[in-house]
Amino acid sequence: MSLFTSSAAWVTDEHRMFAEMAGRFMDDALVPNVETWIEQGIVDRSFWQDAGTAGLMAGSIAEEHGGVGGGMGFDAVTLYEQSARGDMGWGYGIQSIVTHYIDTYGSEEQKLKWLPRLASGEMVGALAMTEPGTGSDVQAVRTRADKDGNSYRLNGSKIFITNGQSADLIVVAAKTDMSLGAKGVSLIVVETEGADGFRRGRNLKKLGMKANDTAELFFEDVKVPMTNLLGREEGQGFYQLMKQLPWERLTIGIMALGAIDFAIAETVKYVQERKAFGQRVMDFQNTRFKLAECKTKAEVLRSFVNDCIAKLEAGELDAATASMVKYWGSEVQNEVMHECLQLFGGYGYMTEYPIARLYADARVQMIYGGTNEVMKELIARSLDV
Ligand SMILES: Cc1cc2nc3c(=O)[nH]c(=O)nc-3n(C[C@H](O)[C@H](O)[C@H](O)COP(=O)(O)OP(=O)(O)OC[C@H]3O[C@@H](n4cnc5c(N)ncnc54)[C@H](O)[C@@H]3O)c2cc1C
């Protein structure tokens, strides 16, 4: 299994070596622990640190900020190698997104302060946009950041926040001007340690992605230095979010591809061994056709994902194309999980078989990162010019 297509021009020998190393790390440190993390509803903190020590989170960060100065392709590899082992619980996708907010919009001082700690796994990051009253419509957030001397006072609440229980650094979308819509939104970094008035709700129980900690967050007069604003001036948050969402959406397409590859491999193994009516389930024409369809969908998605990574590396991944890879990848992922689970028969419905988990994990991919309906709106907008 590999993220790369044979013709992908963005892939170098370094990416291939990195993929081998990341794959070995996942086999040794992730695979044996997934069941435990699912039971406890959170990934062990030591895994974040081990992943940092192995260099898995440093690929795209500049050397002077604690990374190795590669590019986004390295983060793509880490995410693929994780999901191709059947895990969606480790919240590295969000860590990578947060890292790139700071890398793109942070001052030199902010980068020096936070990037090395995110790369090493000392800090876990979260991105808090969604609120109980608004999800798709980000400009309608009600969390407010009022000026108070050299600080902001944050008030409001966020919901469904990935890495919400473990996060030490949270990029919060808040209104610095309540009278404005999109232009009133700013991104403010909250360091949770010692933040008076900051509180985490319970670890939310979910249909899938059970190893990930997802939380509601509360801010009651939380004092944050004004120097934690991302970007030179207030009111840039909505624009910053829109500029970074292509990477968030591509991460969903990459994770979809990894999960699909894993599901097909597991299903092929199963149907080769399982017998019905005196023959292997693999030998029924229906099985062969279903698997052929799944494999074709995987290869089409792989080409599209590789094309999107190349565009991202070149600074050319536009909002509509990123919406397509998120929408298409997650739809195909759900179709493939549906077909693969069916080929397991009753065993596919038992949670001890990974296909049941993959089926449940896939569903949210159509919802978070912007729902697929919102993706279609963005795609349609690019046609209606
Ligand atoms: C497991 C999980 C993890 C998440 N992680 C994060 C995170 O880390 N950070 C974060 O900020 N958020 C996170 N989210 C929130 C997620 O991004 C939102 O749930 C999502 O954007 C949808 O918002 P909503 O739930 O408020 O739905 P709503 O916006 O209320 O949408 C409800 C329905 O209306 C449809 N709809 C809305 N607007 C339109 C439109 N214009 N046209 C057509 N249909 C429309 C939607 O498609 C959906 O079907 C997470 C969610 C989950 C479930």
The ligand as a MOL file (V3000), in Angstrom:
LIG
                    3D

  0  0  0     0  0            999 V3000
M  V30 BEGIN CTAB
M  V30 COUNTS 53 58 0 0 0
M  V30 BEGIN ATOM
M  V30 1 C -16.0500 14.0470 15.2290 0
M  V30 2 C -16.0850 15.4990 14.8910 0
M  V30 3 C -14.9260 16.2560 14.9740 0
M  V30 4 C -14.9480 17.6140 14.7060 0
M  V30 5 N -13.8090 18.3700 14.8770 0
M  V30 6 C -13.8760 19.7110 14.7980 0
M  V30 7 C -12.7570 20.5350 15.1470 0
M  V30 8 O -11.6680 20.0340 15.4710 0
M  V30 9 N -12.9010 21.8810 15.1120 0
M  V30 10 C -14.0660 22.4820 14.7480 0
M  V30 11 O -14.1300 23.6930 14.7560 0
M  V30 12 N -15.1590 21.7410 14.4140 0
M  V30 13 C -15.0960 20.3810 14.4340 0
M  V30 14 N -16.1830 19.6120 14.1170 0
M  V30 15 C -17.4280 20.2850 13.7200 0
M  V30 16 C -17.7710 20.1350 12.2430 0
M  V30 17 O -16.8760 20.8310 11.4430 0
M  V30 18 C -19.2400 20.6070 12.1010 0
M  V30 19 O -20.0530 19.6310 12.7440 0
M  V30 20 C -19.6390 20.7810 10.6510 0
M  V30 21 O -18.9550 21.8840 10.0720 0
M  V30 22 C -21.1420 20.9950 10.5030 0
M  V30 23 O -21.6180 21.9610 11.3710 0
M  V30 24 P -22.9080 21.6520 12.2770 0
M  V30 25 O -22.6640 20.3690 12.9800 0
M  V30 26 O -23.2030 22.8530 13.0890 0
M  V30 27 O -24.0540 21.4110 11.2300 0
M  V30 28 P -24.9910 22.5170 10.5720 0
M  V30 29 O -24.1740 23.6320 10.0320 0
M  V30 30 O -26.0730 22.8510 11.5490 0
M  V30 31 O -25.6260 21.6980 9.3650 0
M  V30 32 C -26.7570 20.8440 9.5000 0
M  V30 33 C -27.1380 20.3390 8.1040 0
M  V30 34 O -27.4500 21.4790 7.2760 0
M  V30 35 C -26.6890 21.4220 6.0950 0
M  V30 36 N -26.3350 22.7630 5.6380 0
M  V30 37 C -25.7910 23.7780 6.3710 0
M  V30 38 N -25.5510 24.8360 5.5870 0
M  V30 39 C -25.9440 24.4840 4.3220 0
M  V30 40 C -25.9300 25.1320 3.0560 0
M  V30 41 N -25.4690 26.3810 2.9350 0
M  V30 42 N -26.4140 24.4670 1.9970 0
M  V30 43 C -26.8990 23.2080 2.1090 0
M  V30 44 N -26.9250 22.5290 3.2800 0
M  V30 45 C -26.4400 23.1600 4.3730 0
M  V30 46 C -25.4190 20.6490 6.4750 0
M  V30 47 O -24.8000 20.1070 5.3240 0
M  V30 48 C -26.0050 19.5960 7.4030 0
M  V30 49 O -26.4980 18.5280 6.6470 0
M  V30 50 C -16.1670 18.2390 14.3200 0
M  V30 51 C -17.3250 17.4600 14.1990 0
M  V30 52 C -17.3050 16.1190 14.4880 0
M  V30 53 C -18.5810 15.3370 14.3860 0
M  V30 END ATOM
M  V30 BEGIN BOND
M  V30 1 1 1 2
M  V30 2 1 2 3
M  V30 3 2 2 52
M  V30 4 2 3 4
M  V30 5 1 4 5
M  V30 6 1 4 50
M  V30 7 2 5 6
M  V30 8 1 6 7
M  V30 9 1 6 13
M  V30 10 2 7 8
M  V30 11 1 7 9
M  V30 12 1 9 10
M  V30 13 2 10 11
M  V30 14 1 10 12
M  V30 15 2 12 13
M  V30 16 1 13 14
M  V30 17 1 14 15
M  V30 18 1 14 50
M  V30 19 1 15 16
M  V30 20 1 16 17
M  V30 21 1 16 18
M  V30 22 1 18 19
M  V30 23 1 18 20
M  V30 24 1 20 21
M  V30 25 1 20 22
M  V30 26 1 22 23
M  V30 27 1 23 24
M  V30 28 2 24 25
M  V30 29 1 24 26
M  V30 30 1 24 27
M  V30 31 1 27 28
M  V30 32 2 28 29
M  V30 33 1 28 30
M  V30 34 1 28 31
M  V30 35 1 31 32
M  V30 36 1 32 33
M  V30 37 1 33 34
M  V30 38 1 33 48
M  V30 39 1 34 35
M  V30 40 1 35 36
M  V30 41 1 35 46
M  V30 42 1 36 37
M  V30 43 1 36 45
M  V30 44 2 37 38
M  V30 45 1 38 39
M  V30 46 1 39 40
M  V30 47 2 39 45
M  V30 48 1 40 41
M  V30 49 2 40 42
M  V30 50 1 42 43
M  V30 51 2 43 44
M  V30 52 1 44 45
M  V30 53 1 46 47
M  V30 54 1 46 48
M  V30 55 1 48 49
M  V30 56 2 50 51
M  V30 57 1 51 52
M  V30 58 1 52 53
M  V30 END BOND
M  V30 END CTAB
M  END
